[in-house]
Amino acid sequence: MENKLKELRREYNLTQEELARALGVTRQTIIAIENNKYDPTLRLAFKISNFFKRPVEDIFKI
């Protein structure tokens, strides 16, 4: 699965740590998602979608 998390995070001028804190996950989780080494749970994908106010489909591509 590919994603636009890194681009969105940079667009919002957030560090990985700041985004992780806002989502209630570790910085390592953000790093793994950004590097396509970890597919987030459905719950986390929706948290990310809600945080950036974008549809899940705009952030994650299969």
C-alpha positions as CSV (number, residue, x, y, z in Angstrom):
1,M,0.0,0.0,0.0
2,E,1.3,3.4,-0.9
3,N,0.5,6.6,1.0
4,K,0.9,10.4,1.1
5,L,1.5,10.7,4.8
6,K,5.0,12.2,4.4
7,E,3.7,14.8,1.9
8,L,0.7,15.7,4.1
9,R,2.9,16.0,7.2
10,R,5.3,18.3,5.5
11,E,2.4,20.4,4.0
12,Y,1.2,20.9,7.6
13,N,4.7,21.6,8.8
14,L,4.6,18.8,11.4
15,T,7.5,16.7,12.6
16,Q,7.0,12.9,12.8
17,E,7.0,13.3,16.6
18,E,4.2,16.0,16.6
19,L,2.1,13.9,14.3
20,A,2.6,10.7,16.3
21,R,1.6,12.6,19.5
22,A,-1.5,13.9,17.9
23,L,-2.5,10.5,16.7
24,G,-1.6,8.7,19.9
25,V,1.1,6.5,18.3
26,T,4.9,6.3,18.4
27,R,7.2,8.1,16.1
28,Q,8.4,4.7,14.9
29,T,4.9,4.0,13.7
30,I,4.8,7.2,11.6
31,I,8.3,6.4,10.2
32,A,7.2,2.8,9.2
33,I,4.0,4.1,7.6
34,E,5.8,6.8,5.6
35,N,8.4,4.2,4.4
36,N,5.6,1.8,3.4
37,K,6.9,-0.8,5.9
38,Y,3.7,-0.9,7.9
39,D,0.0,-0.7,6.9
40,P,-1.9,1.1,9.6
41,T,-4.9,-0.4,11.2
42,L,-8.3,0.7,9.9
43,R,-8.8,2.7,13.1
44,L,-5.4,4.5,12.6
45,A,-6.1,5.1,8.9
46,F,-9.4,6.8,9.9
47,K,-7.6,8.8,12.6
48,I,-5.1,10.0,10.1
49,S,-7.9,10.8,7.6
50,N,-9.8,12.8,10.2
51,F,-6.7,14.7,11.4
52,F,-5.9,15.9,7.9
53,K,-9.6,16.3,7.0
54,R,-9.2,14.2,3.8
55,P,-10.8,11.0,2.7
56,V,-8.9,7.8,3.5
57,E,-8.7,7.1,-0.3
58,D,-6.8,10.4,-0.9
59,I,-4.1,9.3,1.6
60,F,-3.8,5.6,1.1
61,K,-3.6,3.8,-2.2
62,I,-3.7,0.0,-2.7
